[in-house]
Amino acid sequence: MFPASFGYFAARSLEEALELLTEYGEDAKLLAGGHSLIPAMKLRLATPRYLIDLGRVPGLSGVRIDGEALAIGALTAHADVASSAIIRQRLPGLADAASVIGDVQVRNRGTIGGSVAHADPAADLPVILTALGASFVLASPSGKRTVAAEDFFIDFYTTALAPNEVLTGIRVPLPPSGAGAAYAKLPHPASGYVVVSAGALIIRQPSGQCASARVALGGMAGRPLRAGATETALQGKALTPQVIAAAAAKAAEGSDPIEDAYASAEYKRQVAAVYARRAIESAAKRAGQKI
Amino acid sequence: MSGKMERVTVPINVTVNGVKHEAEVEPRLLLVYFLREHLGLTGTHVGCDTSQCGACTIHMNGRAVKSCTVLAVQADGVKITTIEGLAPEGTLHPVQEGFREKHGLQCGYCTPGMIMTAVHLLETNSSPTEEEIRHALEGNLCRCTGYIHIVEAIQWAAQRMRSSHVSS
């Protein structure tokens, strides 16, 4: 299978990428690792007239601590997110999610920025990044803006990125001590994509009560969904298995899951409760709760 | 779609198995076809052509990737290793030897990809558990052997590589 013909530009700097994007606008697609875009182009689901390759733009990969946040370059490969010492130490829930994407070869090539910008509703990173309260740095010729994950993901493959913007980085607030995050996923047995998944960030008081909870679900809609009823049910409560199970049972409340040949809406609602419970329990354990 | 654009080629410089190559390629040319049809390195196979099966696995700058899902233009300036470049002519890499010793193949179609993934694994983890080996092979499909002999081949190679490392 071959993609349809296209014009190719290898941008050497962010400025050059932005200039090209301004010139070619909606006729162009940005290429990072290409592990969502190239398969779509081979199937002729995507037929961009121009590709602007970000692969050689310096300064867009790597992980560092920047003030109160973790700053992850958009071109950082999933394998590097999964193995990063800083991420494994400070945000192991994010490393977990990166380590269950696709397979080894896909993780070696696919990038965090590519996954976020592609906004596949069956992808892993948008879910955990929503749970972690991440935000995305978008560069355009007129400057930079930062958009919270919840405002960024709009619907299936649809984001807040304007045609002249490049996603350059991901910022994840470093959780306070006594916090834990985790990701739990039911993968499709053949493709490995998300059927249903859950990401959780639990901030625990030394007394064992839940100071705050953020829970996001994947596979339930065209974008990651916050499990609001679950979060409310955890707030201020002791993080016992009973409380967590009762809260997780509300995970699908108010959702209208997308159905497919593999999973009915009813099945997804039930599975969402199970995976929300697993993610919350793991996050609570990482926050210091004995379960 | 303008006819003019379809004919445009892009110059690339790629080092494959230690040999530098300069080429003019269409942007849509996939790396696996560049290796097979332009360079004649047909040891890298095309299996599913949809980034599932791993038969086309090669190393880009030391990392296992699926070359059916990389454009040749993305390999500009990159060092590539294919199955042909794992060991000097006439010799076998320990992982290749392991596949022979432990009958890690039947039809052989998936084998180059399996070996390239296994080499990448053993370069990052010299003593993988069986579970780690199986997890590492998640992106490589074999439709003959049922994987048992493939896992044994990689365990054999891991031991061989550790003992030769100690003795050297």
Interface residues (C-beta under 8 A of the other chain):
Chain A: M1 F2 P3 A4 S5 F6 G7 Y8 A10 L31 G34 H35 I38 P39 M41 K42 R49 L51 D53 G55 R56 A79 G102 D103 V104 Q105 V106 N108 R109 G192
Chain B: M1 M5 E6 V8 V10 E26 P27 R28 L29 L30 D49 T50 S51 G54 T57 M60 R63 A64 V65 K66 T69 V70 L71 V73 Q74 D76 G77 T117 H120 L121 A136 E138 G139 N140
